[in-house]
Amino acid sequence: MSNGGNLNVSSGGVANGTTADFATIIVFSGGVANNTVLSSGGLLGVSGGVASNTVVSSGGHLDAYNSGAIIRSSTLFNFGQLKVFSGGINSAATISSGGLEFVSGGGSAINDIVLNNGYLFVSGGALSNTIVSSGGNLELFGAATLANAPTLNSGAFLDAGSGYTLNNFTAANGIHVNVSSGGIASNTTVSNTGFFFVSSGGTARNTQLKSGVSGSERRAPSFPAVDLN
């Protein structure tokens, strides 16, 4: 499908192996889309249905719109985007270099893996069982909720953004923690193997620095602009 084409998958319908380039696929309640490839403005919107094994790149968009919308095992890279809105559920996304996932208020993401130069943004949504590898980025805003602590591997980046408070966190083992404008970090422990940055407008309270930590050589990482709409 290309150049403005449209495909609607209704209850009982199954679309397998569709490629969308500047085209739109909508999966309604009871519908299923498997093995879809999205690129160059392609959109797969899930409205109560299920999308599995979607590959999203080059400006393609994969969206879980509402309650009952389920996205499973997607792969995001090269500016491919996944957005999970209120009531939507995403599970087992792999966010590779240049891939972006946004979880808005009321949305959920389960078992995501964030690889080098991948980005997972959470604003009011819920995360569980998240793994962030070296060079991967997890950014938390507002009322973001963690069902359990994410697994942050050495070299991972964690950002407390506007409206979010990071409590009782230990920066160690090569983990980079940044507090952006409007964010708060409270009771942070920084070991001599961790990195802690407080950007302009960020707030750190009751920080404990372990032996050997030197902030003078630490440079805050840069993060891309965020659009959670």
N, C-alpha and C positions, 0 to 999 in steps of 0.2 A: 504494500500500500504506500502511496506517495501523493504529494501535491494536493493536499486537502481532502484525501479520501477519509471515509468514516465507516467504522464497523461497530455495531452494537451487539453485545452478547447477552441474551435474555435468559430467564430461568430455564434450565435444562440444556442450554446451549454450551458447546465447548469449541474454543478456537485454539488450534495447535499450530505452533511454528510460524506465527504471523510476524512479518517485519514491517515496521511503521517508520517512514521517513517523511516528515511534514504531514503526518496523518494522525487520526484520532481513533482510539479504541475505548469504548466504555463497556465495562462488565457490570451488569445489574445483578440484583439478588438472585442466587441460584445459578448464575452463569460462571463459567470457568475459562481462564486464559492460561495456556501452558507454553513455555519456551518462546516467549515473545522477545523480539529484538527491537529496541527503540534507539533512534539516533536523530540528529539534526532536526529537532523540533517535534519529533514523534511523541505522542502522549498516550499513556494507558491509564485511564481513570477507573478505579474500582469503587463501585457504589453498592455495597452489600454482597458482592461476589467474591471470587477468589482468583488471585494471580500467582502463578508458581514459576520459578526458574526464569525470571525476566532478566535480560541483559540490557543495561541502560548506559549510553555513552553520548558524547558529542552534543550535549544540550537536550537530550531526551528527558522526559518527565514521567515518573511513575507515582501515582497518587492514590492513597487510601482515604476516601472522602468521609466515611461515616461509620456508624455502628454496623457491625456485620461484615465490613470490608476487611479482607485478610490478604496479606501479601507474604509469600514464602520464598525463601532461598533466592533472592535477587542479587545481582552483581552490578555494582556501580563503579564507573571509572571515567576519566577524561570529561569532567563536567556533566556527567549523568546525575540526575537528581531524583531522590525519593522523598515524598512528603507524606507524613502520617497525621491526619487531622483527628478531631475529637471522635472517639469511638472506634477508630481504625486500629488494626493490629498488624505489625510487621514482625516477622520472625526470620532469623538466620540470614540477614543481609551481610554480604561481604563488600566493604567499602574500600576500594582500591585507590590508587593515585588519581587525584582530581575528582573523585566521587564525593557526593554530598548527600547526607540524609538529615531531614528536619522533622522533629517530633513536636507537634504543638500540644496545647493543653487538652487533656482528655485522650490523647493518643498513646499508644504503647509500642515499645520496641523490645524484642526478646532475642537473646542469643546473637547479637550483632558482633561482627569482627571488623575492626577498623585497622587498616594496614597503612603503610607509609604514605604520607600526603593525602590520606583520606580524612574526611571531616564528618563528625556526628554532632549535630546541634539539637539541644533539648530545651524547650521553653514551655514549662508547665506540663509536659508529658512525663511518662514513666518509663524507666529502663530497668531491665533485669538481665543478668548473666552477660554483661558486655565485656568484650576483650579488646584492649587497645594495644597494638603492637608498636615497635619502635618507629617513631616518626608519625604515628597516627594521632589524631586530635579529637578530644572529647570536650565539648563546650556546653556549659550548663547555665541557664538563664531562669530568672523568675522563680516560679514554683515547681521547677523540675524535681522529680522524685526518683530516688534510687531504691529499688526493692532490695537490692543487695549491693555490696561494694563492687565496682568494676575491677576487672583484672587489668592492671596497668603494667606492661612489660617495660624493661629498661629502654629509655629513649622516648617513651610515650609523653604526650602533652595533655594536661588537664587545665581547663580554663574556667574560673568562676566569673561569669559575666554579670551584666546588670540585673539586680534584683535577687541574685542567688547568694546564699551563705554556705560556704564550705566549712564544716565543723570537724574538729578533731582529726585532721588528716596528717599523715606522715609522708613527707617528701623524701624518698630514699631510693637507692638502687637505680640511679640514673633517670628518675621520673622528673619531669618539668611541670611545675605548678605555676600558673599565672593568675593574678587577680586583676581583671579589667575594670574599666570605669563603671562604677555603680555596684561592683561585686564586693563581697566581704569574705575574708578567711579568718576563722576564729580558732584559737588553740592549735595552730599548726606547728608540727615538729619538723625541723629541717636537719637531716643528717649530712655528714660530709660527702655523701654520694648522691644527694638530692639537689634540686635546683628550685629556687623560689623567687618569683618576680612579682612586684606590685606596680602595676602601670598607673599612669595619671588617672586620678579619680577613684582608684581602688583603695580598699581599706584592709589592713591586717591587724588583728587583735591577739594579744597574748601569744606571740610567736616565740618558740624556743629553738635556738640555734645550737646544734651539737658541735663538738670540738672539730675544728678544721674548716668550718664553713666560712666562705668569704663572698659577700654579696657584691663587692666592687667589680668583679670580673663577669658578673651575670648580665646577660642582655635579654630583655623580654622578647619572646617570639612574636611574629606578626601573624594575624589571623584574617581571613577574608571577611568582607562585609556580609552581614546576615540578613536574609529576608525570610521571615517565618510566616508570611501571608500566603 
